[in-house]
């Protein structure tokens, strides 16, 4: 029964990581729309286009850094659930 707390904590970390990664991608897409509407639409259509636009227009590090933190939280949450 002691592992029930770890299960809830793992689920919380996993969901937090998903939310952080999702919000990083939404933020990056909004920044791409600020560059131009075409770039924003291409972010929705072409996988990886957000990384190209972010690198070219100088907001790569904040977007990818936060996204990577979300992925790390997903990994930690998944490992704690196993």
MODELLER restraints for C-alpha pairs under 7 A, 6 or more apart:
rsr = mdl.restraints
at = mdl.atoms
rsr.add(forms.Gaussian(group=physical.xy_distance, feature=features.Distance(at['CA:6:A'], at['CA:80:A']), mean=6.89, stdev=0.5))
rsr.add(forms.Gaussian(group=physical.xy_distance, feature=features.Distance(at['CA:7:A'], at['CA:81:A']), mean=5.70, stdev=0.5))
rsr.add(forms.Gaussian(group=physical.xy_distance, feature=features.Distance(at['CA:10:A'], at['CA:77:A']), mean=4.35, stdev=0.5))
rsr.add(forms.Gaussian(group=physical.xy_distance, feature=features.Distance(at['CA:10:A'], at['CA:78:A']), mean=6.72, stdev=0.5))
rsr.add(forms.Gaussian(group=physical.xy_distance, feature=features.Distance(at['CA:10:A'], at['CA:80:A']), mean=5.22, stdev=0.5))
rsr.add(forms.Gaussian(group=physical.xy_distance, feature=features.Distance(at['CA:10:A'], at['CA:81:A']), mean=5.52, stdev=0.5))
rsr.add(forms.Gaussian(group=physical.xy_distance, feature=features.Distance(at['CA:11:A'], at['CA:77:A']), mean=6.16, stdev=0.5))
rsr.add(forms.Gaussian(group=physical.xy_distance, feature=features.Distance(at['CA:13:A'], at['CA:73:A']), mean=5.98, stdev=0.5))
rsr.add(forms.Gaussian(group=physical.xy_distance, feature=features.Distance(at['CA:13:A'], at['CA:74:A']), mean=6.76, stdev=0.5))
rsr.add(forms.Gaussian(group=physical.xy_distance, feature=features.Distance(at['CA:13:A'], at['CA:77:A']), mean=4.95, stdev=0.5))
rsr.add(forms.Gaussian(group=physical.xy_distance, feature=features.Distance(at['CA:14:A'], at['CA:73:A']), mean=6.10, stdev=0.5))
rsr.add(forms.Gaussian(group=physical.xy_distance, feature=features.Distance(at['CA:14:A'], at['CA:74:A']), mean=4.55, stdev=0.5))
rsr.add(forms.Gaussian(group=physical.xy_distance, feature=features.Distance(at['CA:14:A'], at['CA:77:A']), mean=4.34, stdev=0.5))
rsr.add(forms.Gaussian(group=physical.xy_distance, feature=features.Distance(at['CA:14:A'], at['CA:78:A']), mean=6.39, stdev=0.5))
rsr.add(forms.Gaussian(group=physical.xy_distance, feature=features.Distance(at['CA:17:A'], at['CA:70:A']), mean=4.06, stdev=0.5))
rsr.add(forms.Gaussian(group=physical.xy_distance, feature=features.Distance(at['CA:17:A'], at['CA:71:A']), mean=6.08, stdev=0.5))
rsr.add(forms.Gaussian(group=physical.xy_distance, feature=features.Distance(at['CA:17:A'], at['CA:73:A']), mean=4.62, stdev=0.5))
rsr.add(forms.Gaussian(group=physical.xy_distance, feature=features.Distance(at['CA:17:A'], at['CA:74:A']), mean=4.83, stdev=0.5))
rsr.add(forms.Gaussian(group=physical.xy_distance, feature=features.Distance(at['CA:18:A'], at['CA:70:A']), mean=6.20, stdev=0.5))
rsr.add(forms.Gaussian(group=physical.xy_distance, feature=features.Distance(at['CA:18:A'], at['CA:74:A']), mean=6.45, stdev=0.5))
rsr.add(forms.Gaussian(group=physical.xy_distance, feature=features.Distance(at['CA:20:A'], at['CA:67:A']), mean=6.65, stdev=0.5))
rsr.add(forms.Gaussian(group=physical.xy_distance, feature=features.Distance(at['CA:20:A'], at['CA:70:A']), mean=4.99, stdev=0.5))
rsr.add(forms.Gaussian(group=physical.xy_distance, feature=features.Distance(at['CA:21:A'], at['CA:66:A']), mean=6.91, stdev=0.5))
rsr.add(forms.Gaussian(group=physical.xy_distance, feature=features.Distance(at['CA:21:A'], at['CA:67:A']), mean=4.48, stdev=0.5))
rsr.add(forms.Gaussian(group=physical.xy_distance, feature=features.Distance(at['CA:21:A'], at['CA:70:A']), mean=4.65, stdev=0.5))
rsr.add(forms.Gaussian(group=physical.xy_distance, feature=features.Distance(at['CA:21:A'], at['CA:71:A']), mean=6.57, stdev=0.5))
rsr.add(forms.Gaussian(group=physical.xy_distance, feature=features.Distance(at['CA:24:A'], at['CA:63:A']), mean=5.59, stdev=0.5))
rsr.add(forms.Gaussian(group=physical.xy_distance, feature=features.Distance(at['CA:24:A'], at['CA:66:A']), mean=6.02, stdev=0.5))
rsr.add(forms.Gaussian(group=physical.xy_distance, feature=features.Distance(at['CA:24:A'], at['CA:67:A']), mean=5.39, stdev=0.5))
rsr.add(forms.Gaussian(group=physical.xy_distance, feature=features.Distance(at['CA:28:A'], at['CA:50:A']), mean=6.79, stdev=0.5))
rsr.add(forms.Gaussian(group=physical.xy_distance, feature=features.Distance(at['CA:28:A'], at['CA:63:A']), mean=5.92, stdev=0.5))
rsr.add(forms.Gaussian(group=physical.xy_distance, feature=features.Distance(at['CA:29:A'], at['CA:40:A']), mean=5.88, stdev=0.5))
rsr.add(forms.Gaussian(group=physical.xy_distance, feature=features.Distance(at['CA:29:A'], at['CA:43:A']), mean=6.48, stdev=0.5))
rsr.add(forms.Gaussian(group=physical.xy_distance, feature=features.Distance(at['CA:29:A'], at['CA:50:A']), mean=6.68, stdev=0.5))
rsr.add(forms.Gaussian(group=physical.xy_distance, feature=features.Distance(at['CA:32:A'], at['CA:39:A']), mean=5.75, stdev=0.5))
rsr.add(forms.Gaussian(group=physical.xy_distance, feature=features.Distance(at['CA:32:A'], at['CA:40:A']), mean=4.86, stdev=0.5))
rsr.add(forms.Gaussian(group=physical.xy_distance, feature=features.Distance(at['CA:32:A'], at['CA:53:A']), mean=6.61, stdev=0.5))
rsr.add(forms.Gaussian(group=physical.xy_distance, feature=features.Distance(at['CA:33:A'], at['CA:39:A']), mean=6.21, stdev=0.5))
rsr.add(forms.Gaussian(group=physical.xy_distance, feature=features.Distance(at['CA:33:A'], at['CA:40:A']), mean=4.25, stdev=0.5))
rsr.add(forms.Gaussian(group=physical.xy_distance, feature=features.Distance(at['CA:42:A'], at['CA:49:A']), mean=6.55, stdev=0.5))
rsr.add(forms.Gaussian(group=physical.xy_distance, feature=features.Distance(at['CA:43:A'], at['CA:49:A']), mean=5.09, stdev=0.5))
rsr.add(forms.Gaussian(group=physical.xy_distance, feature=features.Distance(at['CA:43:A'], at['CA:50:A']), mean=5.10, stdev=0.5))
rsr.add(forms.Gaussian(group=physical.xy_distance, feature=features.Distance(at['CA:51:A'], at['CA:60:A']), mean=6.67, stdev=0.5))
rsr.add(forms.Gaussian(group=physical.xy_distance, feature=features.Distance(at['CA:54:A'], at['CA:60:A']), mean=4.37, stdev=0.5))
